C-alpha cells in the first residue's frame, strides 16, 4: 500500500487570509490528511488569540474534507513526529520567501529527515497577500473583504468595532 501523505501546514495565521485558504484547498488535492497548525509563538504578540485563530480556521475550512485545525508549541519537527506527519507544507509567494523557507526546510531536514518539506507556489491573485498587509489596511480603515474569508472579516469587525 502506498504511503499516506500526512502534511502539516504550520503558520501564524494571524489572521488567515484568502492566500492561506487557497493554499489549503489546493493542498487537499495532494495530501491524504492536512493538519493546519497554529504556532504558539511566545515572542510574537498576536492580534488574535490562538483559540480565536483556531475558530476562524475551522469555520473557513469546514467545507474541506480531511483538513484538521490544531495548534502547537516548540519545535515543528517534534510536533510532526508526534502527529506521524511525513510532510511539512509551506507557500512561496516571491523570491523573498524563498530564502527563509529554504533555510527552514534545510534545518528541519537536518533535525528530522523523515519529514519532507513540500512547497506550493502562491496563486497569482494572492501572491501579494500577507496577514501583515491585511492588518495594516484594516487598521487604516480600508476594506479587507476581498482579502480574507467571511469568518475572518466578521471576527475582525466584531473584535475591533471602531474600524469599519
Ligand atoms: P509565518 O508567520 O510562519 O510566516 P504565515 O501565517 O504568515 O506564517 O504563513 C504561513 C505559510 O503560508 C508560509 O509558508 C507563507 O509563505 C504562506 N503564505 C502566506 N501568505 C500566502 C499567500 N498569500 N499565498 C500563498 N502562501 C502564503
Backbone and ligand atoms as CSV (ligand in chain L), in Angstrom:
chain,resi,resn,atom,element,x,y,z
A,1,UNK,N,N,0.845,-1.197,0.000
A,1,UNK,CA,C,0.000,0.000,0.000
A,1,UNK,C,C,0.886,1.255,0.000
A,2,UNK,N,N,0.594,2.240,-0.879
A,2,UNK,CA,C,1.447,3.432,-0.904
A,2,UNK,C,C,1.323,4.219,0.396
A,3,UNK,N,N,2.373,4.984,0.707
A,3,UNK,CA,C,2.355,5.828,1.906
A,3,UNK,C,C,1.235,6.844,1.853
A,4,UNK,N,N,0.609,7.047,2.985
A,4,UNK,CA,C,-0.361,8.145,3.069
A,4,UNK,C,C,0.417,9.435,3.286
A,5,UNK,N,N,-0.005,10.491,2.614
A,5,UNK,CA,C,0.663,11.785,2.811
A,5,UNK,C,C,-0.068,12.567,3.899
A,6,UNK,N,N,0.591,12.640,5.046
A,6,UNK,CA,C,0.030,13.416,6.159
A,6,UNK,C,C,0.867,14.682,6.275
A,7,UNK,N,N,0.263,15.799,5.930
A,7,UNK,CA,C,1.026,17.056,5.860
A,7,UNK,C,C,0.587,18.030,6.940
A,8,UNK,N,N,1.584,18.743,7.466
A,8,UNK,CA,C,1.302,19.817,8.427
A,8,UNK,C,C,1.544,21.142,7.726
A,9,UNK,N,N,0.572,22.031,7.800
A,9,UNK,CA,C,0.752,23.378,7.274
A,9,UNK,C,C,0.863,24.315,8.479
A,10,UNK,N,N,2.103,24.661,8.859
A,10,UNK,CA,C,2.283,25.487,10.045
A,10,UNK,C,C,2.320,26.975,9.688
A,11,UNK,N,N,1.888,27.794,10.622
A,11,UNK,CA,C,1.961,29.233,10.391
A,11,UNK,C,C,1.371,29.997,11.550
A,12,UNK,N,N,1.413,31.318,11.433
A,12,UNK,CA,C,0.821,32.157,12.473
A,12,UNK,C,C,-0.673,32.354,12.200
A,13,UNK,N,N,-1.036,32.482,10.940
A,13,UNK,CA,C,-2.441,32.678,10.544
A,13,UNK,C,C,-3.096,33.777,11.391
A,14,UNK,N,N,-2.420,34.916,11.475
A,14,UNK,CA,C,-2.874,35.998,12.360
A,14,UNK,C,C,-3.204,37.252,11.571
A,15,UNK,N,N,-4.301,37.300,10.820
A,15,UNK,CA,C,-5.282,36.233,10.672
A,15,UNK,C,C,-5.088,35.453,9.363
A,16,UNK,N,N,-5.924,34.414,9.236
A,16,UNK,CA,C,-5.998,33.628,7.997
A,16,UNK,C,C,-6.381,34.556,6.846
A,17,UNK,N,N,-5.709,34.393,5.690
A,17,UNK,CA,C,-6.068,35.200,4.508
A,17,UNK,C,C,-6.590,34.272,3.405
A,18,UNK,N,N,-7.104,34.894,2.344
A,18,UNK,CA,C,-7.554,34.085,1.203
A,18,UNK,C,C,-6.370,33.376,0.537
A,19,UNK,N,N,-5.171,33.909,0.719
A,19,UNK,CA,C,-3.968,33.256,0.179
A,19,UNK,C,C,-3.695,31.951,0.904
A,20,UNK,N,N,-3.776,31.992,2.254
A,20,UNK,CA,C,-3.623,30.754,3.037
A,20,UNK,C,C,-4.699,29.740,2.631
A,21,UNK,N,N,-5.931,30.237,2.539
A,21,UNK,CA,C,-7.060,29.335,2.267
A,21,UNK,C,C,-6.928,28.683,0.889
A,22,UNK,N,N,-6.443,29.459,-0.076
A,22,UNK,CA,C,-6.212,28.919,-1.419
A,22,UNK,C,C,-5.165,27.792,-1.360
A,23,UNK,N,N,-4.110,28.037,-0.586
A,23,UNK,CA,C,-3.052,27.023,-0.449
A,23,UNK,C,C,-3.609,25.756,0.206
A,24,UNK,N,N,-4.423,25.949,1.236
A,24,UNK,CA,C,-5.026,24.812,1.955
A,24,UNK,C,C,-5.894,23.997,1.004
A,25,UNK,N,N,-6.751,24.681,0.235
A,25,UNK,CA,C,-7.661,23.896,-0.605
A,25,UNK,C,C,-6.903,23.206,-1.731
A,26,UNK,N,N,-5.845,23.836,-2.242
A,26,UNK,CA,C,-5.049,23.153,-3.278
A,26,UNK,C,C,-4.281,21.986,-2.686
A,27,UNK,N,N,-3.834,22.127,-1.430
A,27,UNK,CA,C,-3.062,21.049,-0.791
A,27,UNK,C,C,-3.924,19.817,-0.544
A,28,UNK,N,N,-5.225,20.011,-0.363
A,28,UNK,CA,C,-6.091,18.846,-0.109
A,28,UNK,C,C,-6.131,17.913,-1.330
A,29,UNK,N,N,-5.735,18.440,-2.486
A,29,UNK,CA,C,-5.721,17.588,-3.685
A,29,UNK,C,C,-4.527,16.635,-3.690
A,30,UNK,N,N,-3.499,16.964,-2.919
A,30,UNK,CA,C,-2.329,16.070,-2.898
A,30,UNK,C,C,-2.147,15.336,-1.564
A,31,UNK,N,N,-2.613,15.948,-0.485
A,31,UNK,CA,C,-2.422,15.313,0.829
A,31,UNK,C,C,-3.627,14.450,1.179
A,32,UNK,N,N,-3.362,13.333,1.858
A,32,UNK,CA,C,-4.469,12.499,2.324
A,32,UNK,C,C,-5.094,13.118,3.562
A,33,UNK,N,N,-4.245,13.747,4.364
A,33,UNK,CA,C,-4.747,14.413,5.569
A,33,UNK,C,C,-3.900,15.659,5.786
A,34,UNK,N,N,-4.560,16.789,5.987
A,34,UNK,CA,C,-3.823,18.048,6.162
A,34,UNK,C,C,-4.125,18.621,7.545
A,35,UNK,N,N,-3.050,18.867,8.284
A,35,UNK,CA,C,-3.200,19.460,9.612
A,35,UNK,C,C,-2.730,20.908,9.525
A,36,UNK,N,N,-3.654,21.833,9.647
A,36,UNK,CA,C,-3.283,23.254,9.666
A,36,UNK,C,C,-2.967,23.576,11.117
A,37,UNK,N,N,-1.707,23.914,11.394
A,37,UNK,CA,C,-1.272,24.020,12.789
A,37,UNK,C,C,-0.765,25.430,13.109
A,38,UNK,N,N,-1.415,26.040,14.082
A,38,UNK,CA,C,-1.027,27.386,14.502
A,38,UNK,C,C,0.141,27.284,15.469
A,39,UNK,N,N,1.199,27.995,15.131
A,39,UNK,CA,C,2.370,28.008,16.017
A,39,UNK,C,C,2.136,29.014,17.139
A,40,UNK,N,N,2.191,28.511,18.378
A,40,UNK,CA,C,2.067,29.413,19.531
A,40,UNK,C,C,3.449,29.974,19.798
A,41,UNK,N,N,3.640,31.203,19.372
A,41,UNK,CA,C,4.966,31.814,19.451
A,41,UNK,C,C,4.984,32.862,20.558
A,42,UNK,N,N,5.728,32.564,21.624
A,42,UNK,CA,C,5.710,33.474,22.777
A,42,UNK,C,C,6.448,34.781,22.484
A,43,UNK,N,N,7.225,34.786,21.376
A,43,UNK,CA,C,7.982,36.004,21.063
A,43,UNK,C,C,7.187,37.014,20.243
A,44,UNK,N,N,6.068,36.564,19.684
A,44,UNK,CA,C,5.265,37.482,18.872
A,44,UNK,C,C,3.973,37.788,19.618
A,45,UNK,N,N,3.592,39.049,19.673
A,45,UNK,CA,C,2.308,39.430,20.285
A,45,UNK,C,C,1.257,39.381,19.170
A,46,UNK,N,N,0.384,38.354,19.193
A,46,UNK,CA,C,-0.554,38.237,18.070
A,46,UNK,C,C,-1.756,39.182,18.206
A,47,UNK,N,N,-2.407,39.440,17.088
A,47,UNK,CA,C,-3.639,40.240,17.112
A,47,UNK,C,C,-4.770,39.398,17.694
A,48,UNK,N,N,-4.856,38.139,17.270
A,48,UNK,CA,C,-5.906,37.236,17.753
A,48,UNK,C,C,-5.296,36.114,18.600
A,49,UNK,N,N,-6.030,35.700,19.627
A,49,UNK,CA,C,-5.570,34.597,20.468
A,49,UNK,C,C,-5.527,33.315,19.631
A,50,UNK,N,N,-4.816,32.326,20.137
A,50,UNK,CA,C,-4.748,31.048,19.425
A,50,UNK,C,C,-6.151,30.460,19.265
A,51,UNK,N,N,-6.967,30.544,20.318
A,51,UNK,CA,C,-8.327,29.986,20.267
A,51,UNK,C,C,-9.152,30.684,19.181
A,52,UNK,N,N,-9.043,32.013,19.092
A,52,UNK,CA,C,-9.770,32.757,18.058
A,52,UNK,C,C,-9.300,32.345,16.661
A,53,UNK,N,N,-7.988,32.229,16.517
A,53,UNK,CA,C,-7.451,31.849,15.200
A,53,UNK,C,C,-7.887,30.435,14.817
A,54,UNK,N,N,-7.938,29.549,15.810
A,54,UNK,CA,C,-8.413,28.175,15.537
A,54,UNK,C,C,-9.868,28.206,15.085
A,55,UNK,N,N,-10.697,29.007,15.789
A,55,UNK,CA,C,-12.129,29.116,15.427
A,55,UNK,C,C,-12.297,29.579,13.988
A,56,UNK,N,N,-11.564,30.642,13.644
A,56,UNK,CA,C,-11.697,31.195,12.284
A,56,UNK,C,C,-11.255,30.174,11.238
A,57,UNK,N,N,-10.164,29.483,11.533
A,57,UNK,CA,C,-9.669,28.467,10.591
A,57,UNK,C,C,-10.675,27.327,10.423
A,58,UNK,N,N,-11.273,26.906,11.548
A,58,UNK,CA,C,-12.256,25.810,11.475
A,58,UNK,C,C,-13.451,26.222,10.631
A,59,UNK,N,N,-13.926,27.449,10.865
A,59,UNK,CA,C,-15.103,27.907,10.123
A,59,UNK,C,C,-14.782,28.012,8.630
A,60,UNK,N,N,-13.608,28.541,8.320
A,60,UNK,CA,C,-13.263,28.771,6.911
A,60,UNK,C,C,-12.909,27.489,6.162
A,61,UNK,N,N,-12.561,26.423,6.898
A,61,UNK,CA,C,-12.168,25.178,6.216
A,61,UNK,C,C,-13.209,24.064,6.402
A,62,UNK,N,N,-14.358,24.424,6.987
A,62,UNK,CA,C,-15.388,23.413,7.310
A,62,UNK,C,C,-15.838,22.630,6.064
A,63,UNK,N,N,-15.775,23.291,4.899
A,63,UNK,CA,C,-16.266,22.641,3.675
A,63,UNK,C,C,-15.224,21.692,3.066
A,64,UNK,N,N,-14.021,21.678,3.633
A,64,UNK,CA,C,-12.957,20.847,3.050
A,64,UNK,C,C,-12.799,19.531,3.826
A,65,UNK,N,N,-12.793,18.437,3.087
A,65,UNK,CA,C,-12.631,17.130,3.734
A,65,UNK,C,C,-11.164,16.912,4.093
A,66,UNK,N,N,-10.915,16.161,5.128
A,66,UNK,CA,C,-9.558,15.779,5.544
A,66,UNK,C,C,-8.657,16.961,5.930
A,67,UNK,N,N,-9.281,18.037,6.404
A,67,UNK,CA,C,-8.500,19.159,6.936
A,67,UNK,C,C,-8.806,19.260,8.419
A,68,UNK,N,N,-7.720,19.298,9.204
A,68,UNK,CA,C,-7.859,19.393,10.653
A,68,UNK,C,C,-7.149,20.656,11.124
A,69,UNK,N,N,-7.676,21.300,12.147
A,69,UNK,CA,C,-7.042,22.510,12.681
A,69,UNK,C,C,-6.516,22.204,14.077
A,70,UNK,N,N,-5.275,22.611,14.335
A,70,UNK,CA,C,-4.668,22.325,15.635
A,70,UNK,C,C,-3.685,23.457,15.951
A,71,UNK,N,N,-3.070,23.400,17.117
A,71,UNK,CA,C,-2.010,24.359,17.437
A,71,UNK,C,C,-0.903,23.607,18.167
A,72,UNK,N,N,0.277,24.214,18.161
A,72,UNK,CA,C,1.413,23.534,18.817
A,72,UNK,C,C,2.415,24.566,19.292
A,73,UNK,N,N,3.250,24.145,20.254
A,73,UNK,CA,C,4.395,24.992,20.593
A,73,UNK,C,C,5.650,24.136,20.581
A,74,UNK,N,N,6.785,24.781,20.521
A,74,UNK,CA,C,8.039,24.034,20.455
A,74,UNK,C,C,8.443,23.776,19.025
A,75,UNK,N,N,9.309,22.776,18.858
A,75,UNK,CA,C,9.865,22.506,17.533
A,75,UNK,C,C,8.834,21.865,16.600
A,76,UNK,N,N,8.795,22.390,15.379
A,76,UNK,CA,C,7.863,21.846,14.381
A,76,UNK,C,C,8.128,20.361,14.126
A,77,UNK,N,N,9.403,19.972,14.057
A,77,UNK,CA,C,9.707,18.560,13.757
A,77,UNK,C,C,9.251,17.632,14.894
A,78,UNK,N,N,9.277,18.135,16.124
A,78,UNK,CA,C,8.776,17.322,17.248
A,78,UNK,C,C,7.270,17.140,17.124
A,79,UNK,N,N,6.613,18.229,16.732
A,79,UNK,CA,C,5.164,18.142,16.525
A,79,UNK,C,C,4.863,17.193,15.352
A,80,UNK,N,N,5.668,17.264,14.302
A,80,UNK,CA,C,5.480,16.380,13.144
A,80,UNK,C,C,5.627,14.917,13.572
A,81,UNK,N,N,6.619,14.645,14.415
A,81,UNK,CA,C,6.831,13.265,14.888
A,81,UNK,C,C,5.628,12.812,15.708
A,82,UNK,N,N,5.155,13.710,16.575
A,82,UNK,CA,C,4.019,13.372,17.443
A,82,UNK,C,C,2.774,13.046,16.615
A,83,UNK,N,N,2.600,13.784,15.501
A,83,UNK,CA,C,1.422,13.586,14.666
A,83,UNK,C,C,1.671,12.576,13.538
A,84,UNK,N,N,2.824,11.917,13.533
A,84,UNK,CA,C,3.206,10.984,12.465
A,84,UNK,C,C,3.049,11.603,11.078
A,85,UNK,N,N,3.436,12.860,10.970
A,85,UNK,CA,C,3.326,13.546,9.673
A,85,UNK,C,C,4.594,13.291,8.873
A,86,UNK,N,N,4.442,13.061,7.568
A,86,UNK,CA,C,5.627,12.856,6.742
A,86,UNK,C,C,5.931,14.052,5.859
A,87,UNK,N,N,5.127,15.120,5.994
A,87,UNK,CA,C,5.415,16.308,5.184
A,87,UNK,C,C,5.040,17.595,5.912
A,88,UNK,N,N,5.802,18.633,5.578
A,88,UNK,CA,C,5.507,19.994,6.042
A,88,UNK,C,C,5.166,20.777,4.790
A,89,UNK,N,N,4.073,21.508,4.826
A,89,UNK,CA,C,3.658,22.281,3.660
A,89,UNK,C,C,3.934,23.757,3.920
A,90,UNK,N,N,4.531,24.425,2.919
A,90,UNK,CA,C,4.748,25.865,3.024
A,90,UNK,C,C,4.425,26.514,1.685
A,91,UNK,N,N,4.145,27.796,1.727
A,91,UNK,CA,C,3.824,28.511,0.488
A,91,UNK,C,C,4.945,29.461,0.114
A,92,UNK,N,N,5.137,29.634,-1.186
A,92,UNK,CA,C,6.139,30.580,-1.680
A,92,UNK,C,C,5.425,31.633,-2.518
A,93,UNK,N,N,5.555,32.875,-2.106
A,93,UNK,CA,C,4.929,33.962,-2.865
A,93,UNK,C,C,5.914,34.606,-3.826
A,94,UNK,N,N,7.118,34.843,-3.338
A,94,UNK,CA,C,8.113,35.563,-4.151
A,94,UNK,C,C,9.493,35.077,-3.741
A,95,UNK,N,N,10.490,35.537,-4.462
A,95,UNK,CA,C,11.881,35.170,-4.147
A,95,UNK,C,C,12.204,35.484,-2.686
A,96,UNK,N,N,11.625,36.558,-2.177
A,96,UNK,CA,C,11.893,36.957,-0.790
A,96,UNK,C,C,11.450,35.870,0.200
A,97,UNK,N,N,10.410,35.112,-0.117
A,97,UNK,CA,C,10.002,33.995,0.751
A,97,UNK,C,C,11.007,32.846,0.647
A,98,UNK,N,N,11.574,32.694,-0.564
A,98,UNK,CA,C,12.387,31.507,-0.846
A,98,UNK,C,C,13.567,31.351,0.106
A,99,UNK,N,N,14.261,32.456,0.354
A,99,UNK,CA,C,15.489,32.363,1.149
A,99,UNK,C,C,15.236,31.817,2.547
A,100,UNK,N,N,14.269,32.395,3.228
A,100,UNK,CA,C,13.978,31.965,4.598
A,100,UNK,C,C,13.343,30.572,4.608
A,101,UNK,N,N,12.517,30.295,3.596
A,101,UNK,CA,C,11.870,28.981,3.532
A,101,UNK,C,C,12.899,27.877,3.266
A,102,UNK,N,N,13.874,28.177,2.407
A,102,UNK,CA,C,14.926,27.200,2.120
A,102,UNK,C,C,15.718,26.900,3.392
A,103,UNK,N,N,16.048,27.957,4.125
A,103,UNK,CA,C,16.805,27.806,5.360
A,103,UNK,C,C,16.037,26.926,6.365
A,104,UNK,N,N,14.751,27.209,6.507
A,104,UNK,CA,C,13.931,26.429,7.455
A,104,UNK,C,C,13.785,24.981,7.003
A,105,UNK,N,N,13.609,24.787,5.691
A,105,UNK,CA,C,13.435,23.423,5.167
A,105,UNK,C,C,14.702,22.602,5.390
A,106,UNK,N,N,15.870,23.230,5.170
A,106,UNK,CA,C,17.135,22.507,5.351
A,106,UNK,C,C,17.374,22.187,6.827
A,107,UNK,N,N,17.042,23.149,7.677
A,107,UNK,CA,C,17.195,22.940,9.117
A,107,UNK,C,C,16.280,21.808,9.586
A,108,UNK,N,N,15.024,21.846,9.141
A,108,UNK,CA,C,14.072,20.809,9.553
A,108,UNK,C,C,14.470,19.436,9.028
A,109,UNK,N,N,15.066,19.418,7.830
A,109,UNK,CA,C,15.518,18.131,7.276
A,109,UNK,C,C,16.658,17.565,8.128
A,110,UNK,N,N,17.552,18.466,8.557
A,110,UNK,CA,C,18.662,18.040,9.408
A,110,UNK,C,C,18.137,17.491,10.741
A,111,UNK,N,N,17.106,18.142,11.269
A,111,UNK,CA,C,16.561,17.737,12.565
A,111,UNK,C,C,15.731,16.459,12.462
A,112,UNK,N,N,15.026,16.311,11.334
A,112,UNK,CA,C,14.174,15.122,11.173
A,112,UNK,C,C,14.019,14.779,9.692
A,113,UNK,N,N,14.936,13.958,9.158
A,113,UNK,CA,C,14.926,13.664,7.722
A,113,UNK,C,C,13.658,12.954,7.237
A,114,UNK,N,N,12.933,12.333,8.160
A,114,UNK,CA,C,11.711,11.622,7.744
A,114,UNK,C,C,10.608,12.575,7.285
A,115,UNK,N,N,10.741,13.851,7.630
A,115,UNK,CA,C,9.697,14.817,7.250
A,115,UNK,C,C,10.190,15.661,6.080
A,116,UNK,N,N,9.508,15.563,4.975
A,116,UNK,CA,C,9.909,16.278,3.757
A,116,UNK,C,C,9.123,17.593,3.678
A,117,UNK,N,N,9.810,18.695,3.338
A,117,UNK,CA,C,9.066,19.952,3.161
A,117,UNK,C,C,8.585,20.049,1.721
A,118,UNK,N,N,7.321,20.360,1.557
A,118,UNK,CA,C,6.728,20.492,0.225
A,118,UNK,C,C,6.270,21.936,0.053
A,119,UNK,N,N,6.619,22.534,-1.088
A,119,UNK,CA,C,6.219,23.918,-1.340
A,119,UNK,C,C,5.167,23.981,-2.424
A,120,UNK,N,N,4.181,24.815,-2.202
A,120,UNK,CA,C,3.234,25.138,-3.263
A,120,UNK,C,C,3.429,26.614,-3.584
A,121,UNK,N,N,3.403,26.925,-4.865
A,121,UNK,CA,C,3.513,28.327,-5.261
A,121,UNK,C,C,2.186,29.026,-5.017
A,122,UNK,N,N,2.245,30.252,-4.545
A,122,UNK,CA,C,1.016,31.036,-4.350
A,122,UNK,C,C,0.336,31.241,-5.702
A,123,UNK,N,N,-0.989,31.314,-5.677
A,123,UNK,CA,C,-1.713,31.670,-6.903
A,123,UNK,C,C,-1.426,33.134,-7.218
A,124,UNK,N,N,-1.400,33.479,-8.516
A,124,UNK,CA,C,-1.054,34.865,-8.889
A,124,UNK,C,C,-1.938,35.867,-8.164
A,125,UNK,N,N,-3.224,35.559,-8.068
A,125,UNK,CA,C,-4.140,36.569,-7.496
A,125,UNK,C,C,-3.937,36.800,-6.005
A,126,UNK,N,N,-3.176,35.913,-5.352
A,126,UNK,CA,C,-2.956,36.085,-3.916
A,126,UNK,C,C,-1.484,36.300,-3.576
A,127,UNK,N,N,-0.645,36.402,-4.575
A,127,UNK,CA,C,0.790,36.389,-4.283
A,127,UNK,C,C,1.253,37.660,-3.565
A,128,UNK,N,N,0.420,38.690,-3.528
A,128,UNK,CA,C,0.785,39.932,-2.820
A,128,UNK,C,C,0.252,39.926,-1.388
A,129,UNK,N,N,-0.551,38.917,-1.045
A,129,UNK,CA,C,-1.300,38.950,0.223
A,129,UNK,C,C,-0.514,38.405,1.402
A,130,UNK,N,N,-0.572,39.133,2.507
A,130,UNK,CA,C,0.024,38.633,3.750
A,130,UNK,C,C,-0.866,39.074,4.910
A,131,UNK,N,N,-0.758,38.373,6.034
A,131,UNK,CA,C,-1.536,38.750,7.218
A,131,UNK,C,C,-1.165,40.169,7.649
A,132,UNK,N,N,0.102,40.490,7.548
A,132,UNK,CA,C,0.567,41.820,7.960
A,132,UNK,C,C,-0.095,42.924,7.132
A,133,UNK,N,N,-0.199,42.669,5.822
A,133,UNK,CA,C,-0.825,43.663,4.954
A,133,UNK,C,C,-2.315,43.815,5.268
A,134,UNK,N,N,-2.968,42.706,5.547
A,134,UNK,CA,C,-4.395,42.748,5.896
A,134,UNK,C,C,-4.601,43.601,7.152
A,135,UNK,N,N,-3.746,43.397,8.151
A,135,UNK,CA,C,-3.879,44.159,9.402
A,135,UNK,C,C,-3.635,45.643,9.153
A,136,UNK,N,N,-2.641,45.934,8.346
A,136,UNK,CA,C,-2.320,47.343,8.065
A,136,UNK,C,C,-3.493,48.039,7.390
A,137,UNK,N,N,-4.027,47.415,6.350
A,137,UNK,CA,C,-5.142,48.020,5.614
A,137,UNK,C,C,-6.353,48.187,6.537
A,138,UNK,N,N,-6.634,47.151,7.317
A,138,UNK,CA,C,-7.804,47.182,8.204
A,138,UNK,C,C,-7.699,48.321,9.221
A,139,UNK,N,N,-6.545,48.440,9.867
A,139,UNK,CA,C,-6.412,49.453,10.916
A,139,UNK,C,C,-6.243,50.869,10.363
A,140,UNK,N,N,-6.028,50.954,9.057
A,140,UNK,CA,C,-6.039,52.289,8.434
A,140,UNK,C,C,-7.419,52.585,7.854
A,141,UNK,N,N,-8.387,51.701,8.133
A,141,UNK,CA,C,-9.773,51.952,7.726
A,141,UNK,C,C,-10.121,51.455,6.330
A,142,UNK,N,N,-9.262,50.676,5.695
A,142,UNK,CA,C,-9.531,50.171,4.347
A,142,UNK,C,C,-10.398,48.920,4.370
A,143,UNK,N,N,-10.923,48.562,3.194
A,143,UNK,CA,C,-11.803,47.398,3.061
A,143,UNK,C,C,-10.959,46.143,2.830
A,144,UNK,N,N,-11.011,45.198,3.776
A,144,UNK,CA,C,-10.218,43.972,3.606
A,144,UNK,C,C,-11.073,42.802,3.128
A,145,UNK,N,N,-12.354,43.071,2.807
A,145,UNK,CA,C,-13.236,41.955,2.430
A,145,UNK,C,C,-12.742,41.143,1.221
A,146,UNK,N,N,-11.991,41.747,0.262
A,146,UNK,CA,C,-11.509,40.880,-0.830
A,146,UNK,C,C,-10.347,39.975,-0.416
A,147,UNK,N,N,-9.794,40.211,0.759
A,147,UNK,CA,C,-8.536,39.537,1.119
A,147,UNK,C,C,-8.670,38.426,2.157
A,148,UNK,N,N,-9.796,38.393,2.859
A,148,UNK,CA,C,-9.942,37.399,3.938
A,148,UNK,C,C,-11.264,36.650,3.815
A,149,UNK,N,N,-11.330,35.415,4.336
A,149,UNK,CA,C,-12.594,34.675,4.328
A,149,UNK,C,C,-13.636,35.399,5.195
A,150,UNK,N,N,-14.919,35.113,4.937
A,150,UNK,CA,C,-16.018,35.790,5.647
A,150,UNK,C,C,-15.895,35.637,7.164
A,151,UNK,N,N,-15.469,34.456,7.615
A,151,UNK,CA,C,-15.360,34.211,9.062
A,151,UNK,C,C,-14.337,35.153,9.699
A,152,UNK,N,N,-13.297,35.476,8.958
A,152,UNK,CA,C,-12.248,36.364,9.477
A,152,UNK,C,C,-12.736,37.813,9.473
A,153,UNK,N,N,-13.394,38.201,8.389
A,153,UNK,CA,C,-13.913,39.572,8.295
A,153,UNK,C,C,-14.866,39.849,9.458
A,154,UNK,N,N,-15.754,38.895,9.687
A,154,UNK,CA,C,-16.756,39.026,10.758
A,154,UNK,C,C,-16.046,39.210,12.104
A,155,UNK,N,N,-15.043,38.393,12.359
A,155,UNK,CA,C,-14.331,38.436,13.640
A,155,UNK,C,C,-13.523,39.729,13.770
A,156,UNK,N,N,-12.961,40.192,12.697
A,156,UNK,CA,C,-12.190,41.450,12.762
A,156,UNK,C,C,-13.128,42.606,13.080
A,157,UNK,N,N,-14.295,42.603,12.405
A,157,UNK,CA,C,-15.238,43.703,12.616
A,157,UNK,C,C,-15.824,43.690,14.019
A,158,UNK,N,N,-16.084,42.485,14.567
A,158,UNK,CA,C,-16.680,42.450,15.908
A,158,UNK,C,C,-15.619,42.675,16.999
A,159,UNK,N,N,-14.383,42.283,16.752
A,159,UNK,CA,C,-13.339,42.488,17.761
A,159,UNK,C,C,-12.852,43.927,17.795
A,160,UNK,N,N,-12.916,44.600,16.638
A,160,UNK,CA,C,-12.410,45.976,16.564
A,160,UNK,C,C,-13.484,46.844,15.896
A,161,UNK,N,N,-14.593,47.097,16.632
A,161,UNK,CA,C,-15.767,47.726,16.017
A,161,UNK,C,C,-15.542,49.139,15.494
A,162,UNK,N,N,-14.529,49.820,16.000
A,162,UNK,CA,C,-14.325,51.206,15.523
A,162,UNK,C,C,-13.853,51.232,14.080
A,163,UNK,N,N,-13.236,50.127,13.675
A,163,UNK,CA,C,-12.779,50.037,12.281
A,163,UNK,C,C,-13.924,49.424,11.512
A,164,UNK,N,N,-14.337,49.998,10.428
A,164,UNK,CA,C,-15.454,49.561,9.597
A,164,UNK,C,C,-15.944,48.135,9.863
L,1,LIG,P1,P,4.589,32.573,9.306
L,1,LIG,O1,O,4.436,33.508,10.457
L,1,LIG,O2,O,5.091,31.211,9.656
L,1,LIG,O3,O,5.258,33.169,8.077
L,1,LIG,P2,P,2.104,32.860,7.935
L,1,LIG,O4,O,0.779,32.570,8.539
L,1,LIG,O5,O,2.383,34.292,7.571
L,1,LIG,O6,O,3.106,32.260,8.939
L,1,LIG,O7,O,2.345,31.968,6.646
L,1,LIG,C1,C,2.321,30.569,6.693
L,1,LIG,C2,C,2.750,29.999,5.354
L,1,LIG,O8,O,1.825,30.413,4.360
L,1,LIG,C3,C,4.118,30.465,4.839
L,1,LIG,O9,O,4.730,29.378,4.174
L,1,LIG,C4,C,3.788,31.548,3.866
L,1,LIG,O10,O,4.794,31.662,2.878
L,1,LIG,C5,C,2.497,31.031,3.291
L,1,LIG,N1,N,1.660,32.119,2.763
L,1,LIG,C6,C,1.347,33.269,3.388
L,1,LIG,N2,N,0.566,34.042,2.601
L,1,LIG,C7,C,0.381,33.352,1.447
L,1,LIG,C8,C,-0.302,33.622,0.216
L,1,LIG,N3,N,-0.915,34.781,0.008
L,1,LIG,N4,N,-0.297,32.678,-0.741
L,1,LIG,C9,C,0.369,31.516,-0.547
L,1,LIG,N5,N,1.054,31.208,0.566
L,1,LIG,C10,C,1.066,32.101,1.570
